[in-house]
Amino acid sequence: MVIVQINYTRPDMPKAEWEARYTPERARQFLAVPGLQWKIWLDGEAERRAGGIYLFDSRASAEAYVNGPIVARMKANPDITDLQIRIFDVRDRMTAITRGPVPGLAMAAE
């Protein structure tokens, strides 16, 4: 399993205006991303930082996502600045011990 972490600075606008952009349709597009197990949406209101934590079933799927159309739109979006993208391998055994929500890791803790 592989984690993609994406963080960025969002525009200086009222939270209600920013939140209005996050519709169910925006979230549903991620259901079709190959290899994506789940996404956690992040928001740091005080520092205007936002982003997501994504769990992929393989490095190839994670890299395809990072090099794909969703991230390309983020890179081209003038409202998003200081975009940071990182890919990490999951430490299976340690994550299983601490009950990380990673499918198939229950046996790894034993």
A tleap script that builds the chain and sets N, CA, C and O, in Angstrom:
source leaprc.protein.ff14SB
mol = sequence {
  NMET VAL ILE VAL GLN ILE ASN TYR THR ARG
  PRO ASP MET PRO LYS ALA GLU TRP GLU ALA
  ARG TYR THR PRO GLU ARG ALA ARG GLN PHE
  LEU ALA VAL PRO GLY LEU GLN TRP LYS ILE
  TRP LEU ASP GLY GLU ALA GLU ARG ARG ALA
  GLY GLY ILE TYR LEU PHE ASP SER ARG ALA
  SER ALA GLU ALA TYR VAL ASN GLY PRO ILE
  VAL ALA ARG MET LYS ALA ASN PRO ASP ILE
  THR ASP LEU GLN ILE ARG ILE PHE ASP VAL
  ARG ASP ARG MET THR ALA ILE THR ARG GLY
  PRO VAL PRO GLY LEU ALA MET ALA ALA CGLU
}
set mol.1.N position { 0.839 -1.178 0.000 }
set mol.1.CA position { 0.000 0.000 0.000 }
set mol.1.C position { 0.889 1.248 0.000 }
set mol.1.O position { 2.005 1.249 0.518 }
set mol.2.N position { 0.351 2.294 -0.596 }
set mol.2.CA position { 1.104 3.536 -0.781 }
set mol.2.C position { 0.210 4.719 -0.427 }
set mol.2.O position { -0.972 4.738 -0.771 }
set mol.3.N position { 0.774 5.692 0.254 }
set mol.3.CA position { 0.066 6.927 0.603 }
set mol.3.C position { 0.547 8.050 -0.301 }
set mol.3.O position { 1.745 8.201 -0.541 }
set mol.4.N position { -0.398 8.833 -0.798 }
set mol.4.CA position { -0.087 10.102 -1.456 }
set mol.4.C position { -0.586 11.195 -0.524 }
set mol.4.O position { -1.731 11.164 -0.075 }
set mol.5.N position { 0.270 12.151 -0.238 }
set mol.5.CA position { -0.104 13.300 0.591 }
set mol.5.C position { 0.000 14.545 -0.277 }
set mol.5.O position { 1.053 14.842 -0.840 }
set mol.6.N position { -1.106 15.264 -0.375 }
set mol.6.CA position { -1.140 16.506 -1.148 }
set mol.6.C position { -1.586 17.624 -0.219 }
set mol.6.O position { -2.604 17.510 0.464 }
set mol.7.N position { -0.817 18.704 -0.200 }
set mol.7.CA position { -1.159 19.886 0.584 }
set mol.7.C position { -0.976 21.115 -0.286 }
set mol.7.O position { -0.132 21.136 -1.181 }
set mol.8.N position { -1.773 22.137 -0.016 }
set mol.8.CA position { -1.660 23.390 -0.763 }
set mol.8.C position { -2.252 24.521 0.060 }
set mol.8.O position { -2.979 24.295 1.028 }
set mol.9.N position { -1.927 25.744 -0.345 }
set mol.9.CA position { -2.529 26.926 0.268 }
set mol.9.C position { -3.731 27.312 -0.570 }
set mol.9.O position { -3.642 27.451 -1.790 }
set mol.10.N position { -4.842 27.480 0.098 }
set mol.10.CA position { -6.074 27.837 -0.605 }
set mol.10.C position { -6.232 29.354 -0.635 }
set mol.10.O position { -5.520 30.064 0.075 }
set mol.11.N position { -7.164 29.858 -1.458 }
set mol.11.CA position { -7.332 31.310 -1.566 }
set mol.11.C position { -7.800 31.938 -0.255 }
set mol.11.O position { -8.402 31.276 0.591 }
set mol.12.N position { -7.515 33.209 -0.110 }
set mol.12.CA position { -7.963 33.971 1.054 }
set mol.12.C position { -9.395 34.420 0.794 }
set mol.12.O position { -9.643 35.487 0.233 }
set mol.13.N position { -10.322 33.582 1.214 }
set mol.13.CA position { -11.746 33.874 1.039 }
set mol.13.C position { -12.491 33.307 2.240 }
set mol.13.O position { -11.963 32.453 2.953 }
set mol.14.N position { -13.705 33.772 2.465 }
set mol.14.CA position { -14.466 33.238 3.595 }
set mol.14.C position { -14.624 31.720 3.488 }
set mol.14.O position { -14.766 31.177 2.392 }
set mol.15.N position { -14.597 31.048 4.631 }
set mol.15.CA position { -14.692 29.590 4.646 }
set mol.15.C position { -15.955 29.109 3.947 }
set mol.15.O position { -15.910 28.113 3.225 }
set mol.16.N position { -17.067 29.783 4.140 }
set mol.16.CA position { -18.323 29.358 3.508 }
set mol.16.C position { -18.202 29.362 1.985 }
set mol.16.O position { -18.728 28.475 1.313 }
set mol.17.N position { -17.512 30.354 1.451 }
set mol.17.CA position { -17.319 30.422 -0.001 }
set mol.17.C position { -16.422 29.280 -0.476 }
set mol.17.O position { -16.689 28.664 -1.508 }
set mol.18.N position { -15.367 29.000 0.274 }
set mol.18.CA position { -14.467 27.900 -0.082 }
set mol.18.C position { -15.202 26.559 0.019 }
set mol.18.O position { -15.091 25.721 -0.876 }
set mol.19.N position { -15.943 26.362 1.095 }
set mol.19.CA position { -16.671 25.108 1.306 }
set mol.19.C position { -17.716 24.863 0.225 }
set mol.19.O position { -17.984 23.714 -0.126 }
set mol.20.N position { -18.307 25.926 -0.305 }
set mol.20.CA position { -19.331 25.775 -1.346 }
set mol.20.C position { -18.774 25.095 -2.593 }
set mol.20.O position { -19.534 24.517 -3.371 }
set mol.21.N position { -17.480 25.155 -2.787 }
set mol.21.CA position { -16.845 24.504 -3.944 }
set mol.21.C position { -16.786 22.987 -3.783 }
set mol.21.O position { -16.626 22.267 -4.768 }
set mol.22.N position { -16.911 22.503 -2.566 }
set mol.22.CA position { -16.762 21.076 -2.280 }
set mol.22.C position { -18.125 20.401 -2.267 }
set mol.22.O position { -18.776 20.274 -1.230 }
set mol.23.N position { -18.525 19.982 -3.435 }
set mol.23.CA position { -19.826 19.346 -3.636 }
set mol.23.C position { -19.670 17.826 -3.603 }
set mol.23.O position { -18.561 17.314 -3.756 }
set mol.24.N position { -20.771 17.103 -3.405 }
set mol.24.CA position { -20.700 15.641 -3.482 }
set mol.24.C position { -20.146 15.152 -4.825 }
set mol.24.O position { -19.448 14.139 -4.879 }
set mol.25.N position { -20.455 15.863 -5.894 }
set mol.25.CA position { -19.940 15.467 -7.210 }
set mol.25.C position { -18.412 15.535 -7.239 }
set mol.25.O position { -17.762 14.687 -7.851 }
set mol.26.N position { -17.854 16.526 -6.588 }
set mol.26.CA position { -16.391 16.649 -6.534 }
set mol.26.C position { -15.796 15.439 -5.816 }
set mol.26.O position { -14.765 14.917 -6.240 }
set mol.27.N position { -16.423 14.998 -4.753 }
set mol.27.CA position { -15.915 13.833 -4.022 }
set mol.27.C position { -16.104 12.547 -4.825 }
set mol.27.O position { -15.230 11.680 -4.825 }
set mol.28.N position { -17.226 12.424 -5.501 }
set mol.28.CA position { -17.528 11.177 -6.225 }
set mol.28.C position { -16.546 10.886 -7.344 }
set mol.28.O position { -16.368 9.721 -7.702 }
set mol.29.N position { -15.904 11.894 -7.907 }
set mol.29.CA position { -14.939 11.638 -8.985 }
set mol.29.C position { -13.812 10.718 -8.511 }
set mol.29.O position { -13.209 10.011 -9.318 }
set mol.30.N position { -13.530 10.726 -7.215 }
set mol.30.CA position { -12.449 9.901 -6.685 }
set mol.30.C position { -12.825 8.423 -6.610 }
set mol.30.O position { -11.946 7.569 -6.495 }
set mol.31.N position { -14.105 8.116 -6.673 }
set mol.31.CA position { -14.534 6.721 -6.656 }
set mol.31.C position { -14.075 5.974 -7.903 }
set mol.31.O position { -14.005 4.745 -7.898 }
set mol.32.N position { -13.766 6.697 -8.958 }
set mol.32.CA position { -13.346 6.079 -10.219 }
set mol.32.C position { -11.831 6.083 -10.420 }
set mol.32.O position { -11.354 5.642 -11.466 }
set mol.33.N position { -11.072 6.566 -9.452 }
set mol.33.CA position { -9.610 6.612 -9.601 }
set mol.33.C position { -9.059 5.196 -9.420 }
set mol.33.O position { -9.242 4.598 -8.359 }
set mol.34.N position { -8.392 4.655 -10.433 }
set mol.34.CA position { -7.865 3.289 -10.339 }
set mol.34.C position { -6.884 3.123 -9.177 }
set mol.34.O position { -5.946 3.904 -9.016 }
set mol.35.N position { -7.126 2.083 -8.374 }
set mol.35.CA position { -6.230 1.755 -7.273 }
set mol.35.C position { -6.441 2.547 -6.000 }
set mol.35.O position { -5.822 2.238 -4.982 }
set mol.36.N position { -7.304 3.568 -6.025 }
set mol.36.CA position { -7.531 4.380 -4.823 }
set mol.36.C position { -8.459 3.635 -3.870 }
set mol.36.O position { -9.576 3.273 -4.240 }
set mol.37.N position { -7.997 3.407 -2.649 }
set mol.37.CA position { -8.792 2.734 -1.625 }
set mol.37.C position { -9.672 3.725 -0.864 }
set mol.37.O position { -10.841 3.449 -0.592 }
set mol.38.N position { -9.103 4.874 -0.528 }
set mol.38.CA position { -9.848 5.941 0.150 }
set mol.38.C position { -9.077 7.242 0.095 }
set mol.38.O position { -7.883 7.280 -0.203 }
set mol.39.N position { -9.806 8.313 0.395 }
set mol.39.CA position { -9.207 9.644 0.497 }
set mol.39.C position { -9.739 10.300 1.763 }
set mol.39.O position { -10.928 10.211 2.065 }
set mol.40.N position { -8.860 10.951 2.492 }
set mol.40.CA position { -9.255 11.769 3.640 }
set mol.40.C position { -8.997 13.218 3.248 }
set mol.40.O position { -7.902 13.569 2.809 }
set mol.41.N position { -10.012 14.046 3.410 }
set mol.41.CA position { -9.940 15.459 3.022 }
set mol.41.C position { -9.439 16.268 4.212 }
set mol.41.O position { -9.897 16.066 5.337 }
set mol.42.N position { -8.500 17.186 3.972 }
set mol.42.CA position { -7.878 17.977 5.037 }
set mol.42.C position { -8.177 19.462 4.863 }
set mol.42.O position { -8.275 19.959 3.741 }
set mol.43.N position { -8.320 20.162 5.985 }
set mol.43.CA position { -8.480 21.615 5.945 }
set mol.43.C position { -7.879 22.211 7.206 }
set mol.43.O position { -8.252 21.838 8.318 }
set mol.44.N position { -6.957 23.127 7.031 }
set mol.44.CA position { -6.370 23.871 8.139 }
set mol.44.C position { -6.808 25.317 8.005 }
set mol.44.O position { -6.112 26.136 7.404 }
set mol.45.N position { -7.951 25.619 8.562 }
set mol.45.CA position { -8.584 26.926 8.337 }
set mol.45.C position { -7.686 28.098 8.724 }
set mol.45.O position { -7.580 29.064 7.969 }
set mol.46.N position { -7.043 28.029 9.876 }
set mol.46.CA position { -6.261 29.173 10.359 }
set mol.46.C position { -5.120 29.537 9.413 }
set mol.46.O position { -4.852 30.717 9.188 }
set mol.47.N position { -4.450 28.530 8.860 }
set mol.47.CA position { -3.321 28.811 7.965 }
set mol.47.C position { -3.695 28.700 6.491 }
set mol.47.O position { -2.824 28.799 5.627 }
set mol.48.N position { -4.983 28.494 6.189 }
set mol.48.CA position { -5.492 28.373 4.815 }
set mol.48.C position { -4.811 27.236 4.054 }
set mol.48.O position { -4.593 27.339 2.847 }
set mol.49.N position { -4.477 26.159 4.752 }
set mol.49.CA position { -3.889 24.982 4.111 }
set mol.49.C position { -4.986 23.936 3.945 }
set mol.49.O position { -5.853 23.783 4.806 }
set mol.50.N position { -4.934 23.232 2.846 }
set mol.50.CA position { -5.893 22.169 2.576 }
set mol.50.C position { -5.159 21.045 1.870 }
set mol.50.O position { -3.985 21.177 1.523 }
set mol.51.N position { -5.857 19.942 1.661 }
set mol.51.CA position { -5.232 18.840 0.949 }
set mol.51.C position { -5.926 17.535 1.209 }
set mol.51.O position { -7.098 17.494 1.583 }
set mol.52.N position { -5.182 16.460 1.006 }
set mol.52.CA position { -5.751 15.139 1.184 }
set mol.52.C position { -4.683 14.094 1.442 }
set mol.52.O position { -3.514 14.256 1.094 }
set mol.53.N position { -5.133 13.012 2.068 }
set mol.53.CA position { -4.327 11.817 2.268 }
set mol.53.C position { -5.038 10.718 1.486 }
set mol.53.O position { -6.231 10.484 1.680 }
set mol.54.N position { -4.309 10.048 0.608 }
set mol.54.CA position { -4.880 9.062 -0.302 }
set mol.54.C position { -4.174 7.729 -0.095 }
set mol.54.O position { -2.946 7.683 -0.025 }
set mol.55.N position { -4.934 6.650 0.001 }
set mol.55.CA position { -4.345 5.317 0.086 }
set mol.55.C position { -4.544 4.608 -1.252 }
set mol.55.O position { -5.669 4.454 -1.726 }
set mol.56.N position { -3.432 4.179 -1.851 }
set mol.56.CA position { -3.462 3.448 -3.117 }
set mol.56.C position { -2.986 2.022 -2.907 }
set mol.56.O position { -2.218 1.735 -1.989 }
set mol.57.N position { -3.454 1.132 -3.774 }
set mol.57.CA position { -3.075 -0.275 -3.666 }
set mol.57.C position { -1.678 -0.564 -4.199 }
set mol.57.O position { -1.133 -1.639 -3.944 }
set mol.58.N position { -1.086 0.378 -4.937 }
set mol.58.CA position { 0.259 0.154 -5.480 }
set mol.58.C position { 0.935 1.487 -5.788 }
set mol.58.O position { 0.275 2.515 -5.937 }
set mol.59.N position { 2.241 1.448 -5.880 }
set mol.59.CA position { 2.996 2.646 -6.260 }
set mol.59.C position { 2.630 3.062 -7.679 }
set mol.59.O position { 2.542 4.255 -7.970 }
set mol.60.N position { 2.416 2.095 -8.563 }
set mol.60.CA position { 2.050 2.424 -9.947 }
set mol.60.C position { 0.740 3.209 -9.989 }
set mol.60.O position { 0.628 4.182 -10.734 }
set mol.61.N position { -0.250 2.796 -9.198 }
set mol.61.CA position { -1.528 3.525 -9.145 }
set mol.61.C position { -1.335 4.925 -8.575 }
set mol.61.O position { -1.911 5.891 -9.076 }
set mol.62.N position { -0.522 5.032 -7.527 }
set mol.62.CA position { -0.258 6.340 -6.911 }
set mol.62.C position { 0.432 7.272 -7.897 }
set mol.62.O position { 0.055 8.438 -8.023 }
set mol.63.N position { 1.436 6.764 -8.592 }
set mol.63.CA position { 2.159 7.595 -9.553 }
set mol.63.C position { 1.269 7.980 -10.734 }
set mol.63.O position { 1.367 9.094 -11.249 }
set mol.64.N position { 0.402 7.060 -11.165 }
set mol.64.CA position { -0.530 7.381 -12.252 }
set mol.64.C position { -1.470 8.499 -11.822 }
set mol.64.O position { -1.783 9.384 -12.618 }
set mol.65.N position { -1.924 8.468 -10.567 }
set mol.65.CA position { -2.796 9.531 -10.063 }
set mol.65.C position { -2.050 10.867 -10.031 }
set mol.65.O position { -2.554 11.880 -10.516 }
set mol.66.N position { -0.857 10.859 -9.461 }
set mol.66.CA position { -0.068 12.092 -9.343 }
set mol.66.C position { 0.230 12.687 -10.723 }
set mol.66.O position { 0.322 13.907 -10.863 }
set mol.67.N position { 0.380 11.850 -11.722 }
set mol.67.CA position { 0.671 12.310 -13.082 }
set mol.67.C position { -0.579 12.406 -13.955 }
set mol.67.O position { -0.479 12.617 -15.163 }
set mol.68.N position { -1.756 12.253 -13.347 }
set mol.68.CA position { -3.002 12.218 -14.095 }
set mol.68.C position { -3.753 13.539 -14.131 }
set mol.68.O position { -3.240 14.571 -13.699 }
set mol.69.N position { -4.987 13.495 -14.655 }
set mol.69.CA position { -5.750 14.715 -14.911 }
set mol.69.C position { -6.215 15.481 -13.672 }
set mol.69.O position { -6.287 16.709 -13.712 }
set mol.70.N position { -6.530 14.800 -12.584 }
set mol.70.CA position { -7.001 15.514 -11.388 }
set mol.70.C position { -5.884 16.396 -10.837 }
set mol.70.O position { -6.103 17.574 -10.554 }
set mol.71.N position { -4.698 15.832 -10.685 }
set mol.71.CA position { -3.572 16.611 -10.158 }
set mol.71.C position { -3.139 17.666 -11.175 }
set mol.71.O position { -2.712 18.754 -10.786 }
set mol.72.N position { -3.240 17.366 -12.461 }
set mol.72.CA position { -2.908 18.370 -13.489 }
set mol.72.C position { -3.819 19.588 -13.356 }
set mol.72.O position { -3.365 20.722 -13.512 }
set mol.73.N position { -5.107 19.358 -13.067 }
set mol.73.CA position { -6.034 20.492 -12.862 }
set mol.73.C position { -5.648 21.287 -11.620 }
set mol.73.O position { -5.745 22.514 -11.611 }
set mol.74.N position { -5.212 20.594 -10.576 }
set mol.74.CA position { -4.770 21.305 -9.373 }
set mol.74.C position { -3.566 22.187 -9.692 }
set mol.74.O position { -3.503 23.340 -9.267 }
set mol.75.N position { -2.612 21.638 -10.442 }
set mol.75.CA position { -1.406 22.397 -10.794 }
set mol.75.C position { -1.733 23.618 -11.645 }
set mol.75.O position { -1.045 24.636 -11.562 }
set mol.76.N position { -2.777 23.521 -12.461 }
set mol.76.CA position { -3.154 24.622 -13.353 }
set mol.76.C position { -4.095 25.624 -12.693 }
set mol.76.O position { -4.354 26.687 -13.257 }
set mol.77.N position { -4.607 25.306 -11.517 }
set mol.77.CA position { -5.587 26.150 -10.839 }
set mol.77.C position { -4.887 27.344 -10.179 }
set mol.77.O position { -4.087 27.149 -9.264 }
set mol.78.N position { -5.172 28.571 -10.622 }
set mol.78.CA position { -4.503 29.740 -10.040 }
set mol.78.C position { -4.907 30.015 -8.587 }
set mol.78.O position { -4.231 30.776 -7.895 }
set mol.79.N position { -6.004 29.403 -8.116 }
set mol.79.CA position { -6.423 29.578 -6.725 }
set mol.79.C position { -5.597 28.734 -5.757 }
set mol.79.O position { -5.639 28.959 -4.548 }
set mol.80.N position { -4.857 27.775 -6.274 }
set mol.80.CA position { -4.059 26.875 -5.440 }
set mol.80.C position { -2.591 27.273 -5.552 }
set mol.80.O position { -2.033 27.339 -6.647 }
set mol.81.N position { -1.972 27.539 -4.395 }
set mol.81.CA position { -0.548 27.878 -4.385 }
set mol.81.C position { 0.192 26.940 -3.435 }
set mol.81.O position { -0.423 26.236 -2.635 }
set mol.82.N position { 1.494 26.940 -3.534 }
set mol.82.CA position { 2.357 26.127 -2.673 }
set mol.82.C position { 1.906 24.662 -2.651 }
set mol.82.O position { 1.800 24.051 -1.588 }
set mol.83.N position { 1.646 24.113 -3.834 }
set mol.83.CA position { 1.211 22.722 -3.969 }
set mol.83.C position { 2.378 21.792 -3.660 }
set mol.83.O position { 3.450 21.898 -4.257 }
set mol.84.N position { 2.153 20.883 -2.725 }
set mol.84.CA position { 3.169 19.901 -2.348 }
set mol.84.C position { 2.577 18.508 -2.497 }
set mol.84.O position { 1.485 18.235 -1.999 }
set mol.85.N position { 3.298 17.627 -3.182 }
set mol.85.CA position { 2.835 16.263 -3.428 }
set mol.85.C position { 3.948 15.310 -3.011 }
set mol.85.O position { 5.094 15.445 -3.441 }
set mol.86.N position { 3.591 14.342 -2.164 }
set mol.86.CA position { 4.577 13.358 -1.707 }
set mol.86.C position { 3.966 11.962 -1.779 }
set mol.86.O position { 2.768 11.780 -1.564 }
set mol.87.N position { 4.808 10.989 -2.082 }
set mol.87.CA position { 4.394 9.587 -2.115 }
set mol.87.C position { 5.202 8.838 -1.062 }
set mol.87.O position { 6.424 8.969 -0.993 }
set mol.88.N position { 4.500 8.045 -0.239 }
set mol.88.CA position { 5.133 7.280 0.833 }
set mol.88.C position { 4.696 5.824 0.759 }
set mol.88.O position { 3.547 5.536 0.426 }
set mol.89.N position { 5.600 4.913 1.066 }
set mol.89.CA position { 5.223 3.518 1.278 }
set mol.89.C position { 4.643 3.404 2.685 }
set mol.89.O position { 5.096 4.086 3.605 }
set mol.90.N position { 3.641 2.543 2.850 }
set mol.90.CA position { 3.054 2.292 4.164 }
set mol.90.C position { 3.909 1.244 4.880 }
set mol.90.O position { 4.250 0.214 4.298 }
set mol.91.N position { 4.246 1.504 6.118 }
set mol.91.CA position { 4.929 0.507 6.957 }
set mol.91.C position { 3.844 -0.427 7.493 }
set mol.91.O position { 3.200 -0.145 8.503 }
set mol.92.N position { 3.661 -1.538 6.796 }
set mol.92.CA position { 2.525 -2.418 7.059 }
set mol.92.C position { 2.435 -2.895 8.506 }
set mol.92.O position { 1.401 -2.717 9.149 }
set mol.93.N position { 3.493 -3.492 9.023 }
set mol.93.CA position { 3.434 -4.086 10.360 }
set mol.93.C position { 3.125 -3.040 11.422 }
set mol.93.O position { 2.272 -3.265 12.281 }
set mol.94.N position { 3.802 -1.913 11.376 }
set mol.94.CA position { 3.590 -0.882 12.387 }
set mol.94.C position { 2.200 -0.258 12.256 }
set mol.94.O position { 1.557 0.057 13.257 }
set mol.95.N position { 1.746 -0.083 11.025 }
set mol.95.CA position { 0.414 0.473 10.792 }
set mol.95.C position { -0.662 -0.477 11.305 }
set mol.95.O position { -1.658 -0.032 11.875 }
set mol.96.N position { -0.474 -1.774 11.110 }
set mol.96.CA position { -1.440 -2.755 11.612 }
set mol.96.C position { -1.504 -2.722 13.137 }
set mol.96.O position { -2.590 -2.797 13.712 }
set mol.97.N position { -0.355 -2.611 13.791 }
set mol.97.CA position { -0.324 -2.569 15.253 }
set mol.97.C position { -1.111 -1.375 15.778 }
set mol.97.O position { -1.801 -1.489 16.791 }
set mol.98.N position { -1.017 -0.241 15.110 }
set mol.98.CA position { -1.707 0.970 15.573 }
set mol.98.C position { -3.083 1.143 14.928 }
set mol.98.O position { -3.650 2.235 14.942 }
set mol.99.N position { -3.614 0.054 14.364 }
set mol.99.CA position { -4.969 0.002 13.788 }
set mol.99.C position { -5.182 0.989 12.650 }
set mol.99.O position { -6.273 1.540 12.506 }
set mol.100.N position { -4.157 1.218 11.843 }
set mol.100.CA position { -4.305 2.074 10.669 }
set mol.100.C position { -5.360 1.507 9.733 }
set mol.100.O position { -5.431 0.292 9.553 }
set mol.101.N position { -6.182 2.363 9.133 }
set mol.101.CA position { -7.288 1.901 8.284 }
set mol.101.C position { -6.812 1.452 6.901 }
set mol.101.O position { -7.191 2.021 5.877 }
set mol.102.N position { -5.971 0.415 6.902 }
set mol.102.CA position { -5.408 -0.080 5.648 }
set mol.102.C position { -5.923 -1.502 5.426 }
set mol.102.O position { -5.657 -2.390 6.236 }
set mol.103.N position { -6.656 -1.722 4.338 }
set mol.103.CA position { -7.217 -3.053 4.075 }
set mol.103.C position { -6.136 -4.131 4.033 }
set mol.103.O position { -5.069 -3.939 3.450 }
set mol.104.N position { -6.437 -5.279 4.669 }
set mol.104.CA position { -5.548 -6.424 4.599 }
set mol.104.C position { -4.387 -6.427 5.566 }
set mol.104.O position { -3.524 -7.299 5.468 }
set mol.105.N position { -4.325 -5.491 6.494 }
set mol.105.CA position { -3.173 -5.432 7.399 }
set mol.105.C position { -3.396 -6.106 8.743 }
set mol.105.O position { -2.459 -6.177 9.539 }
set mol.106.N position { -4.578 -6.599 9.030 }
set mol.106.CA position { -4.848 -7.168 10.349 }
set mol.106.C position { -3.858 -8.276 10.698 }
set mol.106.O position { -3.411 -8.355 11.843 }
set mol.107.N position { -3.513 -9.117 9.757 }
set mol.107.CA position { -2.601 -10.223 10.018 }
set mol.107.C position { -1.152 -9.752 10.160 }
set mol.107.O position { -0.341 -10.438 10.782 }
set mol.108.N position { -0.825 -8.616 9.601 }
set mol.108.CA position { 0.557 -8.138 9.636 }
set mol.108.C position { 1.016 -7.789 11.048 }
set mol.108.O position { 2.217 -7.779 11.318 }
set mol.109.N position { 0.081 -7.503 11.951 }
set mol.109.CA position { 0.440 -7.099 13.311 }
set mol.109.C position { 0.865 -8.282 14.165 }
set mol.109.O position { 1.531 -8.101 15.184 }
set mol.110.N position { 0.492 -9.479 13.766 }
set mol.110.CA position { 0.766 -10.661 14.594 }
set mol.110.C position { 2.185 -11.134 14.479 }
set mol.110.O position { 2.562 -12.117 15.117 }
savepdb mol mol.pdb
quit
